[in-house]
Amino acid sequence: MKAIISGGGTGGHIFPAIAIANAIKEKYPEADILFVGAKGRMEMEKVPQAGYKIEGLWISGLQRRLTWKNLSFPFKVISSTIKARKIIKRFKPDIVIGVGGFASGPTLEAASKLGIPTLIQEQNSYPGITNKLLAKKVSKICVAYDNMTRWFEEKKICFTGNPVRQNIIDIKDKKELALKHFGLNENQKTVLAVGGSLGALTINESIAQGLKYFVDNNIQVIWQTGKSYFEKAKQEATKYNSNNIKVFEFIYEMDLAYSVADVIVSRAGAIAISELCVIGKPTILVPSPNVAEDHQTKNAMALVEKNAALLVKDSMSREILVNEIDVLIKNTDKQLELSKNILNLGVKDADKRILSIVEELIKK
């Protein structure tokens, strides 16, 4: 099998792409996989770290405000489409897979015109611009949410869920290891607050304001701040001289953090939500308002409407987030209800489901 996987820009696009590549390699060890990304974006670093080849296109998004950067956009599209076509003709893939992000547009456009089977994987409940534009041209569309017929042709849609990191799929037996790793007391409640790999200012400021509450109520906090807030968070935590507050710039052992948490506070990115559905912990979502088409709120509402998570608006977070944590951590029945409902939405084999569709398209 020869496959091109294209897209990126954020971890939410890159990690599913790598998971799909890993699923292909697991079943077909001799498979030849090439990634096509956008020059200067995160995928150009993360994909080689995962052991795969990548080529970069000169492409970026169209700015939503008036700016001189938009003047170069048409030239970038033409240049990237020409280069993508050359890459495809040289590599001769059996299939081309798009995961969203700037680079997937020119690559999938070129592949569809060359008559190569194409597939896009849409992580969100509200599709990005690139995938909306590609939808009419591709062979199949893998989705993670219901009611996607609003955006895509029903006959093309395959419900697969979003691929999640393998070490997160089963965390049941990791709690003891996690308690040691984070230096936590098993007899105290633990809150995990995480705002994505880059952190989230609103969540960080809300947790900082609530540190006295956590210390006074003997509640442990594992707090991933991101790079920009890390020093400030350490300063705030040292004021209380408490072993209950564990501050991290980035948590690499997220499986351990998930396993020991009683309540989780998180942004509502598509991949974060897919992981939360698999682990099944009571969750409060604080969607980021700084994303295209406010898709994090739409992702969160897909859970809230099924009574599978609670939602706190970003604009209200500083005022009410800690109070919502307090109410939830004291209500065991509500925790059990949220856990049961969010687990019902989890998909543990999304990567294998996507691979089966890849195989089906290649056979055709």
N, C-alpha and C positions, 0 to 999 in steps of 0.2 A: 504494500500500500504506500502511495505517495500522497501526502496531504499538506496543503498550505493553510495555516491558521493566521488570521489577520485581525488587528484591532489593538486596543489598549488605551493608554492615557491615564488610567487609574487602576488601583488594585482590584476594583470591582469588575473590571474587564479582563485584567491580566491573569488573576488566579483561576477563574473558570477556564480560560484558554489553556493554561498549563495543565489543569486537571483533565481536560479533554485529551491533550497530547499524551499525558501519562496513561490514560485508559487505552488509547490506541497502542502505545508501546508495550503495555502489559499483555495485551492479547496478540499483538503482532510485533515481536521484538525486532524484526528486520525492517520495520516501517521507516520510511524516510520522511521526516517532518521539517518543514521550513516555516518560520514565523515571518510575517511582514508587519512592521510597526511604523510609527511616526518618529522621524529623527528628533532627538532631544527629549523624548518622553520616557517615562518610567520603564516601559517594556524593553527598551534598548539595553537596560542594565539587568532587569529581573529575569528575562527569558534566558540569556546566556548563563546566569547563575543556576537556573533550573536544568541546564545541560542541553539546550536546544539552539539551533542556528537562527539568526534573525537578520533580515535586511530592512533598511529604513527608507521611507518615502519622505519627500519634502512636502508635508501637509500639516495643516492646523485647522482649527475650527473657525467658522465665520463669527466675528464678534457681534454681540447683540446691540452694541451702541455704535454710533458713528465714530469711526477711527480710521486713520490712514492705513492700519494693518489690513483692513478689508480690501484695499486696492490690489494687494498681491494674491488674494484668495483664488480668483479664476486661474491665474498662472500656476498656482500650486496644484489645483485640481487637474489641469491639463498635463502638467509635468508628472504628477504622481500616477495618473491613469496610464500614460505612456510607459513609465518605468514598471508599473505593476504588470502590464501586458507583456513586457519583455521578460520579467521574472517568471511569469506563468508559462510562456512559450519555452523558456530554457529549462524550467524544472519539470514540466509536464505532469502536473498533479492529477490524481484520480478524483479528487474532491477539494473544494476550497470552502473553508469555514470562517464565518465572520462573527466576532463576539462584541461588536459595537466599538465606538471610538473612531477617531479621524481616519486612520489608515484603512479600515475595513471598507469604506465607501469606494475608493478607486479600485481596490483589489477585487471586490465582489462584482463590481460593475464590469471590469475587464473579463473576469472569469465567465460571467453569464453570457457576454457577447461571443466568447470563444466556445460556447456550448459545453462547458465543464459543469458537472453537478455542483450545486452550491447550497449551503445551509447557513442560516444565521441563528445565533443563540441570544435571545432577549432576556436579560436578567430582571428587568423592572416590570412593575404593573402598568407603567406608562412608558411606551417605547421612546427611545432617543430619536433624534432627527435622522441620523444615518440609517438606522434599521427601518424607519418608516419609508424612506426613499427607496431602499433596496427591496422592500417586501414584495413588490410586484414582479421583480426579476429573478428572485431566488427560487430554488426547488422546494425547500422545507424551512419551517420556522419553529425552533424549539423554545418553549415558553415555561415560565415558573409560576404564573398566576392564571386564575380563571378569567372568563369574560374578555379574552383578547381578540375576539371577533370584531370588536369595535375598531381595531386597527388593521387586522390581517385577514386574508381569505381563510375561511374555515378549513378548506381542504388541505391547506398548507400547514396548519398548526399541529404541533405535536407537544403534548404536555410532558415535560421531562423533569421539571424542577431545575434548580441551579446546582452545579457541582460544588461541593464543599471540601475543605481540607480533610484528608483521610484520618489524621490523628484526632479529629474532633468528633468523628462519627460515633465512637464508643468511649465515653468518659466515666462510665459507672465505677470502675475499679481504681480510679486515679485520685480519689479524695485524700487518702492517707499520705500519698506522695506530695500532693498539693499543699497540705497543711505544713509539712516539713519545709517544702520549697519556699513558701511565702512567710514562714514563721508565725503561723496562726494558731489560735486556740479552737479546738473542735467544739467546745461548749458555748461559743459565742456566735451570733449571727454575722454573716459576711455579705457586704454589698460590693459588687463589681461595677465600676463606672468607667466606661470606655467610649471615646468619641471618634473612633476610626484611627487609622494609622497616623494621621497628621494631628489628631486631637480635635477638640471642639471647644471654642472659647466659652460658649454659654454653659455647657455642662461643667467645664472646669471651674468657672466662677460660681456656679450653683453649689458644687461640692465644697469649694473653699469656704463659702458662707456657712455651710452646714457642718463644718468640722467640729464645732463645740457640741452640736447635737449628737454626733456619732460618738465622741469621747464620753460625754455625760451618760449616754445610754448603753455604753459598752458594746457598741457595734463596730465590727472591723470593716475597713474599706481597702479594697485593691483599686488603685486609681491610676489609669493610664492617661497621661496628660498630653502626649505629643511633644514635639521638640520645643515649640515656642513658649509653652507655659510651664515647662518642667522646673526651672529654677524658682519661679514664683511659687509653685505648688510646694516645693521643698521648704521654702521659707515659711509659708503658712502652716505647714505641718509641724515644724520644729517649735512653734509657739506653744503647742500643747504637750510636747514631750511625752507622747503616748505611743505605745507599741501597736496600737490599733490601726494606725494610718500607714499604709504601704504605698509609696509614690514611685511610679515608673514612667520614664519617657516613652518606652515602648515595651509591650509584653510579648516576648517571643514564644513563651509557653502558654499560649492562650487556651489550650486544652485543659491545663491544670487550673487556670483561673476560672474557666467555666465550671469545672467539676466541683469547686469548693464554694461557689457563689450560692447564696440563698435568694438574692434578688439582683437582677442585672439592669443597669441603666445604659442605654446605647443609642447611637444614631440609627437611622433607618435605611441605610444603604442596602441594596438588594442582597449582596453576599452576606452581610452581617445578619440580615433577617433569615436567610436560608440556614445559616449556622445555628441561630437561636431556635429555629423550628426543629432542628435535629436534636439539640441538647435538651430542650423542653424545660427551661427554668422560667420562673415568673419574671416578667420583663416590663420595664417602663421605657417607651420609645420617645426620644426627643428629636424629631426630624429636622434635618438641616434645611433652612430656608434658602441657602445659597447654591441651589442646584437647578439645572434646567427643568422647566415645567413643573417645579415643586414636586418632583417624582418621589422624594422620600416621604412626604406626607401621604401620597397615594399608596406607597408600599405599606406604610404603617396602618392606614385605614383598612387595608385588606385583612389585617390581623385583628384590629379593634372591632370590626363588624362581626367577627366570629368569636368575640370574647376571648381572644387568645393573647392579648397584650393590652397594656394601658398606654395612653398617649398624653404627653405634656407638650404643649406648643413651645417652640423655642422662645417666643416673646414673653411667655409666662414662667419660664423655667426658674429664673432667679427668685421669683416670689413663691412658687408652689412645689418645686421638685422635691425638696427635702421633706416637706409635709406629706407628699404622695408616697415617698419611700417609707416614712414612719407608719402611715396607715396600712400599707401593704405588708410590711415586715411583721406587723402585729396581728394580721388577719390570715391565719393558716388556711382556712377554708378557701379564701380567694386565691391564695398561692396555688393550692391544689387544682382549683378550677382552671386557672390560667395555664398551668403546666400541662394538664390533660388536653386542653384545646389547642395549644401551640404544637404539641407533639403530633397531633392528628394532621397537621399541615406539613410535617417534615418529610423530605425525600432523601433517602440515604444513598440511592444508586443512580443519581442523575447522570453521572459521567458515563455509566454503562448504557443507560437509556439513549443518550446522545450517540454513543458508538453504534448502537444497533440501527439507528436511522442513517448514519454514515454508511454502514455496510449495505443497507437496503438501496440507497441512492447509487452506490458504486455498481451493484449487481444490475440495476436497471440500465 
